[in-house]
């Protein structure tokens, strides 16, 4: 081996540089986005940070892709391998209409969980100015989504009532329902620190073009972008794509509630109102769920592939 003082300058520089070069060559900057929710049920189950009540299909070894669940009973979730949007599995969510109160809580009184078969995602880190993207696919079988007197709510964005103010729960600031004449929904807002009503101070309704029959017996892809601004500045944003086509494009709006904690999503079934009028059991399939609120998040990050 040559003494260092006898090496050519170029060779010497290369040797002295080697440890530093090797150090930098082993450094890699991850480009993988960090999702609040990323679940396609490919691990043959699900997990939540706060699993509640009935938990069919839960596997506590899996990543906690949901904040919590509200499932009517052990029948409310099952793994599906025939009707699948992507991969090998999807989730089948089921709701029984006969005596719904018998599964949870007081057997003679319908509680909030009796009305649902839903998974709930995580909260955004902020409220005012919070911007988030949501992507998911749903399959609405004709025999599982029959018309009822109650609206067929399948997706919503929640506000987080302030416990320090003993604030009561309020209607979701964004909702999407499947009705006899198609898809409809609303968004709501309230700039007050403590909401005085459950419905906020303002509501705007919208309709999605196309009859209900357009969405039955097939996978329907959804992407939603939302930016919260409940103030008079009206910098809020609401954009919705269905099957890659933008069907809602609202900018400079008021949306959301003046809360301490962020908004969070829900996927599944929720039947409000009087359940005595319900005449059918209901079910749907859910797949390709994503929630992204990291800087630079976009349509491509959450859109079902």
C-alpha positions in Angstrom: 0.0 0.0 0.0 1.3 3.4 -0.9 2.1 5.9 1.8 -0.4 8.8 1.7 2.4 11.3 0.9 3.3 9.3 -2.2 -0.2 9.1 -3.7 -1.3 11.2 -6.6 -3.5 14.1 -5.5 -6.6 12.8 -7.2 -6.2 9.3 -5.6 -5.6 10.9 -2.1 -8.7 13.0 -2.4 -10.8 10.0 -3.3 -9.6 8.1 -0.2 -10.1 11.0 2.2 -13.5 11.6 0.8 -14.6 8.0 0.9 -16.2 7.9 4.4 -18.2 11.1 3.8 -19.3 9.9 0.3 -20.4 6.6 1.8 -22.3 8.4 4.5 -24.3 10.5 2.0 -24.8 7.6 -0.3 -26.6 5.7 2.5 -29.0 8.6 3.3 -32.3 8.4 1.5 -35.2 10.8 1.9 -38.5 9.0 2.0 -41.0 10.2 -0.5 -43.8 8.0 1.0 -46.7 10.1 2.2 -48.0 9.5 5.7 -51.8 8.8 5.6 -54.2 9.3 8.5 -56.1 6.4 7.0 -55.0 3.8 4.5 -57.2 0.7 4.6 -58.2 -1.8 1.9 -58.8 -4.8 4.2 -56.0 -6.7 2.5 -54.8 -8.0 5.9 -58.1 -9.8 6.3 -59.4 -7.5 9.1 -59.2 -4.1 10.6 -58.0 -2.3 13.8 -58.8 0.9 15.6 -57.2 3.1 18.2 -60.4 3.0 20.3 -62.4 -0.1 19.4 -65.9 0.1 20.8 -68.8 -2.3 21.4 -69.1 -5.1 18.8 -65.8 -5.6 16.9 -66.3 -8.4 14.3 -63.2 -8.7 12.2 -60.8 -6.8 14.4 -57.2 -7.9 14.5 -55.2 -6.0 17.1 -51.9 -6.9 15.4 -52.9 -4.7 12.4 -52.1 -1.0 11.9 -54.7 1.2 13.6 -56.3 2.7 10.5 -59.5 3.9 12.2 -60.0 6.0 15.3 -63.1 4.0 16.4 -65.9 1.9 15.1 -69.7 1.9 15.5 -71.1 -1.5 14.4 -74.7 -2.5 15.2 -73.7 -6.1 16.1 -71.5 -9.0 15.3 -73.3 -9.2 11.9 -72.3 -5.7 10.9 -68.8 -6.5 9.4 -67.6 -9.4 7.3 -64.7 -9.8 4.9 -65.7 -10.1 1.2 -63.5 -11.7 -1.5 -66.0 -11.8 -4.4 -67.0 -8.1 -4.8 -63.7 -6.3 -4.5 -62.6 -2.9 -5.8 -58.9 -3.6 -5.6 -56.7 -6.4 -4.2 -58.3 -9.5 -2.8 -60.7 -8.2 -0.1 -63.2 -5.6 0.7 -65.5 -5.0 3.7 -69.2 -5.9 3.8 -71.1 -3.7 6.2 -74.6 -4.9 7.2 -77.5 -3.3 9.2 -80.6 -5.2 10.4 -83.9 -3.3 10.5 -85.9 -5.5 12.8 -85.7 -4.6 16.5 -82.3 -2.7 16.0 -82.2 -1.8 19.7 -81.6 -5.4 20.8 -77.9 -5.4 20.0 -76.5 -2.4 21.9 -77.1 -0.7 25.2 -80.6 -0.6 26.5 -82.6 -3.3 24.6 -85.7 -1.3 24.6 -84.2 2.0 23.4 -82.5 2.8 20.1 -79.1 4.4 20.7 -76.7 6.0 18.3 -74.8 2.7 17.6 -78.1 0.9 16.8 -78.4 3.2 13.8 -75.0 2.5 12.3 -72.5 0.2 10.7 -69.6 2.7 10.4 -65.8 3.2 10.6 -64.5 6.6 11.7 -61.1 8.0 10.7 -58.7 10.3 12.6 -59.0 14.0 13.2 -57.1 16.7 11.4 -54.4 18.4 13.4 -56.1 21.8 13.2 -59.6 23.2 12.7 -59.5 26.6 11.1 -57.7 26.2 7.7 -57.6 22.4 8.0 -57.4 20.9 4.6 -57.9 17.2 3.9 -58.4 14.7 1.1 -60.5 11.6 1.3 -60.8 8.8 -1.2 -62.9 5.6 -1.0 -64.9 3.2 -3.1 -68.4 1.9 -2.3 -70.5 -0.8 -4.0 -74.3 -0.2 -3.6 -76.1 -3.5 -4.3 -79.7 -3.0 -5.5 -81.2 -5.4 -3.0 -79.1 -4.0 -0.1 -79.9 -0.3 -0.7 -83.7 -0.4 -1.2 -85.6 2.9 -0.7 -86.7 3.9 2.8 -88.4 6.8 4.5 -85.0 7.5 6.1 -82.2 8.9 4.0 -79.3 6.5 3.3 -76.3 8.4 4.7 -73.0 6.7 3.8 -70.3 9.3 4.3 -69.9 12.3 6.5 -67.3 14.7 8.0 -67.7 15.3 11.7 -66.9 18.3 13.9 -65.5 17.7 17.4 -67.8 19.2 20.1 -65.8 21.1 22.8 -66.0 19.2 26.1 -64.6 22.2 28.0 -67.7 24.1 27.0 -70.0 21.2 27.5 -71.0 21.7 23.9 -73.6 19.3 22.5 -73.0 17.3 19.4 -74.1 18.8 16.1 -75.1 17.7 12.6 -72.0 16.9 10.5 -70.5 19.9 8.6 -70.5 17.7 5.5 -72.7 14.7 4.6 -73.5 12.5 1.5 -76.6 10.4 1.2 -78.1 8.0 -1.2 -81.8 8.7 -1.9 -84.5 7.5 -4.2 -83.8 10.3 -6.6 -80.0 10.1 -6.5 -77.2 11.5 -4.3 -77.7 14.5 -2.1 -76.1 16.2 0.9 -75.3 19.4 2.7 -72.6 21.4 4.4 -72.9 23.5 7.5 -71.1 26.2 9.5 -71.1 28.0 12.8 -68.5 30.6 13.8 -69.6 30.7 17.5 -67.2 29.2 19.9 -70.1 27.3 21.5 -72.8 26.3 19.1 -76.3 27.2 20.3 -78.1 24.6 18.1 -77.3 21.2 16.7 -77.6 22.5 13.2 -75.2 25.4 13.3 -75.9 28.8 11.9 -76.0 28.0 8.2 -76.8 25.1 5.9 -76.3 24.7 2.2 -77.8 21.8 0.3 -76.6 20.3 -2.9 -77.6 17.6 -5.4 -75.4 15.2 -7.4 -76.6 14.8 -11.0 -78.0 11.4 -12.1 -80.6 9.0 -10.7 -79.9 6.4 -8.0 -79.9 3.7 -10.6 -76.6 5.1 -12.0 -74.8 4.0 -8.8 -76.2 0.6 -8.2 -74.6 -2.9 -8.5 -71.1 -1.5 -9.3 -68.1 0.2 -7.6 -68.4 3.9 -7.3 -65.2 5.9 -6.6 -65.3 9.0 -4.5 -62.7 11.7 -3.8 -63.4 14.7 -1.5 -61.3 17.7 -0.8 -62.3 20.0 2.1 -60.8 23.1 3.6 -62.4 24.5 6.8 -63.3 28.1 7.3 -66.3 28.8 9.5 -65.6 32.6 9.6 -67.0 35.5 7.5 -63.7 35.4 5.5 -65.2 32.5 3.6 -62.0 30.8 2.3 -63.5 27.3 2.6 -63.3 24.8 -0.2 -65.4 21.8 -1.0 -64.7 19.7 -4.1 -66.1 16.3 -4.8 -65.4 13.8 -7.6 -67.4 10.7 -8.4 -65.9 8.2 -10.8 -63.2 10.8 -11.7 -65.7 13.5 -12.6 -66.0 16.6 -10.5 -69.6 17.0 -9.4 -69.1 19.7 -6.7 -66.7 22.6 -6.9 -67.4 25.2 -4.2 -64.8 27.8 -3.2 -65.0 30.9 -1.0 -67.5 29.3 1.3 -68.2 29.0 5.0 -67.9 25.4 6.3 -67.2 23.8 9.6 -67.5 24.6 13.3 -65.4 26.6 15.7 -64.0 23.7 17.6 -60.8 23.0 19.6 -60.1 19.7 17.8 -60.1 18.8 14.1 -62.6 17.2 11.7 -62.8 13.5 11.1 -64.6 11.2 8.5 -67.0 8.3 8.7 -67.7 5.6 6.2 -70.6 3.2 6.2 -74.3 3.3 7.0 -76.2 5.7 9.3 -80.0 5.9 9.5 -81.4 8.9 11.4 -85.0 9.5 12.4 -87.6 7.0 13.3 -86.4 3.5 12.7 -89.9 2.0 13.1 -90.6 3.0 9.5 -87.6 0.9 8.1 -88.7 -2.0 6.0 -85.5 -3.6 4.8 -82.1 -4.9 6.0 -79.3 -3.0 4.3 -75.7 -3.7 3.3 -72.9 -2.3 1.1 -69.2 -3.0 0.3 -66.4 -0.7 1.2 -62.8 -0.6 -0.2 -59.8 1.6 -1.0 -60.1 4.1 1.9 -57.6 6.9 2.3 -57.4 10.1 4.2 -54.5 12.5 3.6 -53.9 15.9 5.3 -50.1 16.1 4.9 -48.7 19.2 3.1 -49.0 18.8 -0.7 -51.7 16.2 -0.5 -53.7 16.0 -3.7 -56.3 14.0 -5.7 -53.7 11.5 -6.9 -52.7 10.6 -3.3 -56.2 9.3 -2.4 -58.0 8.4 -5.6 -58.9 4.7 -5.8 -56.6 3.1 -8.3 
